[in-house]
Amino acid sequence: MRPRALAWLLLGPVAVWNLVFFMLPVAVMVGRSFDAHGLSLVHYRNLFTTGLYVSVMLTTFETSVLVTAGCLLLGYPVAYLLATSGPRARTVMLVLVLLPYWLDYIVRSYSWMVLLGRMGLVNRALIDLGVVPEPLPILYTRWSVTVGMIQILLPLTVLTLYSAMLRIDQGLLHAAAAHGASPSASFRRVFFPLSLPGVYGACLLTFVTSLGFYITPALLGGRKDTMISQLIVTVSTDMLDWSLASAVSVVLLVVSLLIVVVYNRFFSIDRLWGGSA
Amino acid sequence: MTGAEPAPSRGAAVTLARLTKRFGSVLAVDRVSLEVPSGSFVTFLGPSGSGKTTTLNLIAGFIEPDAGEVFFEGRPVSRTPTHRRDLGMVFQNYALFPHMTVFDNVAFPLRMRRPLARRELTAAVASTLALVQLTGLEGRYPRQLSGGQQQRVAMARALVSRPRLLLMDEPLGALDKKLREQMQVEMKAIHRAVGSTFLYVTHDQAEALAMSDVVVVMRDGRVEQVGSPRELYAAPATEFVADFLGNANLLAGRVTARSDETLVVALDGGTVLRVPAGRAAPAPGEGVKLLVRPEDVDVLVDERTDGERNALPGKVGEVIYLGEMTRVVVDTPEGVVVARIAGQRGGDLAPGHAVVVSWPPTAVRLLPRPTAP
């Protein structure tokens, strides 16, 4: 069989699947977002002039930034430890990192409700210890959403950072030490700069995934912490305004794609999965 | 641990005392003891897996010994981390920092070890780059350089802070033959110019012979023999050393008689030869191996050989013309004997010719014959 024909045979099933169940619905959605008894931008004008919608988009953006920063700060040391440990310790730690990842994130979001609720574990502990006289309003805030999302996305960040760090030549750290660099100088001057492509990649994946989060903000957030996916659900199922919901979806899609395109322009997306720059 | 510890001398740049390193069940370095004189060029030579690189890594401090000790100028350093050992090092793949320019790579050890004013730093980097003949590429990144240029940057980085000890792990291994030979000459000149102690690891015997003051031949984690290149080539202590350094004809036999000056050896194929008895000549009945270097062997077409020379009849197997000399492989009753004939002689030889190979008995070196297992 000619290689070309083989390529089509291999790609064919997934291409058809994607065309029918992904590209087509997306095209219908995009079309609907411009439709108001004829071609129109009215839904987009509504979206960008209504204070509530704009604030939801800003909240989404801010929360995603916070989540990305939190994942990076917590994940980098873990990834570093993974990348620099011996094979046995590494296996144990990898399982520990992946374990929560295998647990459904709806379950994990509910667990956070149990922990952070008015009479949850955290508040009980604080009251019993006499730190606070009455329960703190932790749940249904920006913070509970952020904490929950960080916990859910952390494995993704750690694994992306870790795979990038694995590609740093250990010989370079030997070279740094042989030429007088203390472990901390070696980290600052050699390891950290070389891990930056991984940091950018991890930020990209974490941020773009955060933008579209639904369940966690819906369960752990309050009214003011509504994110864009919740808005899409509300507009389409409560308000039954499918055109506006489509417009919101298109905005989310375009922003996500834009971030990926800009990243690829500077860092080449291949590198995230092991390709060379 | 048993046995007397060699006392580390303060005059020695590096002393290894019964240094031992085990990886799992493999004894990578097995009780290696050695004195490296200050300012010398010492090469660890051996096939892969002989423990030479592991020994270098123990000296660098990348790994810790299981037993024994490394001394720098008489002081034990096992508890001194690598970055405080005042080293320079050239790695096989160079290990240049890919995110730094040539200037920053070379300036790295200076920035780590002694804070200098910008102008002094620039001057030190420039003079070191001049030493390795690589000026004008300071702003380039390693990936923009050829292999040979990267090698020079790696040398400059190792030398710039003028460390007392320079470690080199097969630094020329990735270069082509011509460049390698050129760098050998330059490296020797650099060694003379800077006066540091150079510890060099290679599996290339020609490289070891060309550059070193002292060669340490290693095998299976042990030191097989230590000596100057000339000593090792002319007087190898074992068959392994004889074979590893240069080409060797090894003829197996047994001593049948011994007088003060002469030893009579019956080779396994039936030939009887008379060779000079050395100081520690084996006794009659003992097995020996006769080492004859190919350059000492002559190939004659006629049967006439004067009785003074050791001679074996044979048939030419192969004639390989190499320009400056010709290699003749001759099948004899005692096995294959290789001769190197200098100049343009040997043009009349062809496979199948009956010949006589011969050599002066003084060219024979007696080696112990390992007892058959």
Boltz contact constraints between the chains, C-beta under 6 A:
constraints:
  - contact:
      token1: [A, 171]
      token2: [B, 91]
      max_distance: 6.0
  - contact:
      token1: [A, 171]
      token2: [B, 95]
      max_distance: 6.0
  - contact:
      token1: [A, 172]
      token2: [B, 95]
      max_distance: 6.0
  - contact:
      token1: [A, 174]
      token2: [B, 62]
      max_distance: 6.0
  - contact:
      token1: [A, 175]
      token2: [B, 95]
      max_distance: 6.0
  - contact:
      token1: [A, 177]
      token2: [B, 82]
      max_distance: 6.0
  - contact:
      token1: [A, 177]
      token2: [B, 83]
      max_distance: 6.0
  - contact:
      token1: [A, 178]
      token2: [B, 60]
      max_distance: 6.0
  - contact:
      token1: [A, 178]
      token2: [B, 82]
      max_distance: 6.0
  - contact:
      token1: [A, 178]
      token2: [B, 87]
      max_distance: 6.0
  - contact:
      token1: [A, 178]
      token2: [B, 89]
      max_distance: 6.0
  - contact:
      token1: [A, 179]
      token2: [B, 108]
      max_distance: 6.0
  - contact:
      token1: [A, 179]
      token2: [B, 109]
      max_distance: 6.0
  - contact:
      token1: [A, 180]
      token2: [B, 83]
      max_distance: 6.0
  - contact:
      token1: [A, 180]
      token2: [B, 109]
      max_distance: 6.0
  - contact:
      token1: [A, 180]
      token2: [B, 112]
      max_distance: 6.0
  - contact:
      token1: [A, 180]
      token2: [B, 113]
      max_distance: 6.0
  - contact:
      token1: [A, 181]
      token2: [B, 83]
      max_distance: 6.0
  - contact:
      token1: [A, 181]
      token2: [B, 112]
      max_distance: 6.0
  - contact:
      token1: [A, 182]
      token2: [B, 83]
      max_distance: 6.0
  - contact:
      token1: [A, 193]
      token2: [B, 99]
      max_distance: 6.0
